[in-house]
Amino acid sequence: MSKPPSADIGEKLSKSIEEAQEVCAAEGASKECAAAWDEVEELSSTVADQRIAAKSATKDPLEQYCKDEPQADECRVYED
């Protein structure tokens, strides 16, 4: 079973959002503001990827069953 998104990444994402808001409030539409939001976007994407991986790892119970019981009728594979 895969782990849920790391709490460490979640904390880092929260801090990055706060920093981006502070930078943008102080400097407006600057390069630093854009870079801060780019970092937020990358961290958010990482969290989303981890969630997708966790869901797909537990998606098919038949696949896990067949790993445990490869000789079961439900797990037989026939070739043409």
KEKE-3310 file (N, C-alpha, C; in steps of 0.2 Angstrom, whole numbers, plus 5000, padded with zeros to 4 digits):
npx = (5004:5003:5010:5002:5002:5016:5018:5028:5030:5018:5018:5028:5023:5012:5020:5027:5016:5012:5024:5024:5013:5016:5028:5022:5012:5021:5029:5021:5018:5031:5046:5051:5039:5032:5041:5040:5027:5028:5035:5026:5017:5024:5026:5013:5009:5018:5012:4999:5003:5008:4996:4988:4996:4995:4982:4981:4988:4981:4970:4964:4957:4957:4969:4978:4974:4977:4990:4993:4987:4990:4986:4972:4956:4950:4961:4968:4976:4973:4979:4978)
npy = (4994:5011:5026:5040:5057:5065:5073:5082:5087:5093:5103:5111:5115:5123:5133:5138:5144:5154:5162:5166:5174:5184:5189:5194:5203:5213:5216:5216:5212:5205:5198:5190:5187:5179:5168:5163:5159:5149:5140:5136:5130:5119:5111:5108:5101:5090:5084:5081:5071:5061:5058:5053:5042:5034:5031:5023:5013:5005:5002:4991:4977:4964:4962:4962:4950:4941:4941:4935:4923:4915:4904:4903:4902:4914:4921:4916:4916:4917:4913:4917)
npz = (5000:4996:5002:5009:5003:5008:5024:5027:5014:5012:5023:5018:5006:5012:5018:5007:5000:5009:5009:4996:4995:5004:4997:4985:4990:4994:4983:4972:4955:4952:4946:4957:4963:4954:4953:4966:4966:4956:4962:4972:4963:4958:4970:4973:4962:4965:4976:4971:4962:4971:4977:4967:4963:4975:4975:4963:4967:4975:4968:4961:4967:4963:4956:4967:4973:4963:4963:4975:4974:4961:4954:4955:4948:4943:4940:4929:4913:4897:4881:4864)
capx = (5000:5007:5009:4998:5006:5020:5016:5033:5029:5012:5020:5033:5018:5009:5025:5028:5010:5012:5029:5022:5008:5020:5032:5018:5009:5026:5032:5017:5019:5038:5049:5051:5032:5031:5045:5037:5021:5030:5037:5020:5014:5028:5025:5006:5009:5021:5007:4994:5006:5008:4989:4986:5000:4992:4975:4981:4991:4975:4964:4961:4958:4958:4976:4982:4972:4980:4997:4993:4984:4991:4983:4965:4952:4949:4967:4970:4977:4973:4982:4975)
capy = (5000:5017:5031:5046:5063:5067:5078:5086:5091:5097:5109:5115:5119:5129:5138:5142:5148:5160:5166:5169:5179:5190:5192:5197:5208:5218:5218:5216:5208:5205:5191:5186:5185:5174:5163:5160:5155:5143:5135:5133:5125:5113:5107:5106:5095:5084:5082:5078:5065:5056:5056:5048:5035:5031:5028:5018:5007:5001:5002:4984:4971:4957:4962:4960:4944:4936:4941:4931:4917:4915:4898:4904:4902:4921:4924:4912:4920:4912:4916:4914)
capz = (5000:4995:5008:5007:5002:5014:5028:5026:5008:5014:5027:5014:5002:5015:5019:5001:4999:5013:5007:4989:4996:5006:4992:4980:4993:4995:4977:4966:4949:4950:4945:4963:4964:4949:4955:4972:4964:4952:4967:4975:4958:4958:4976:4973:4957:4968:4981:4967:4959:4976:4979:4961:4964:4981:4973:4958:4970:4979:4964:4959:4972:4959:4955:4973:4974:4959:4966:4981:4972:4954:4951:4955:4941:4942:4938:4923:4907:4891:4875:4858)
cpx = (5004:5005:5005:5003:5010:5018:5022:5032:5022:5014:5024:5028:5014:5014:5026:5022:5010:5018:5027:5017:5011:5024:5027:5014:5014:5028:5027:5019:5026:5040:5049:5044:5031:5035:5042:5031:5022:5032:5031:5017:5017:5027:5018:5006:5012:5016:5001:4997:5006:5001:4987:4990:4997:4986:4976:4984:4986:4969:4960:4963:4960:4966:4980:4980:4976:4988:4998:4991:4984:4987:4975:4962:4951:4955:4971:4971:4977:4975:4979:4979)
cpy = (5006:5022:5037:5052:5064:5073:5084:5091:5096:5104:5113:5119:5124:5134:5142:5146:5155:5165:5169:5174:5185:5193:5196:5203:5214:5220:5218:5211:5208:5198:5187:5183:5179:5168:5159:5156:5149:5138:5131:5128:5119:5108:5104:5100:5089:5080:5078:5071:5060:5054:5051:5041:5031:5027:5023:5012:5002:5001:4996:4979:4965:4957:4959:4952:4939:4936:4936:4924:4916:4909:4898:4904:4909:4924:4921:4917:4916:4916:4913:4910)
cpz = (5000:5001:5005:5006:5009:5018:5028:5019:5009:5018:5022:5009:5005:5016:5013:4999:5003:5011:5000:4990:4999:5001:4987:4983:4993:4988:4971:4961:4947:4948:4951:4965:4960:4951:4961:4970:4959:4957:4970:4970:4958:4964:4976:4968:4961:4973:4977:4964:4964:4977:4973:4962:4970:4979:4968:4961:4973:4975:4963:4964:4969:4958:4961:4974:4970:4960:4971:4979:4964:4951:4952:4948:4939:4939:4932:4917:4901:4885:4869:4854)
residu = (MET:SER:LYS:PRO:PRO:SER:ALA:ASP:ILE:GLY:GLU:LYS:LEU:SER:LYS:SER:ILE:GLU:GLU:ALA:GLN:GLU:VAL:CYS:ALA:ALA:GLU:GLY:ALA:SER:LYS:GLU:CYS:ALA:ALA:ALA:TRP:ASP:GLU:VAL:GLU:GLU:LEU:SER:SER:THR:VAL:ALA:ASP:GLN:ARG:ILE:ALA:ALA:LYS:SER:ALA:THR:LYS:ASP:PRO:LEU:GLU:GLN:TYR:CYS:LYS:ASP:GLU:PRO:GLN:ALA:ASP:GLU:CYS:ARG:VAL:TYR:GLU:ASP)
# end
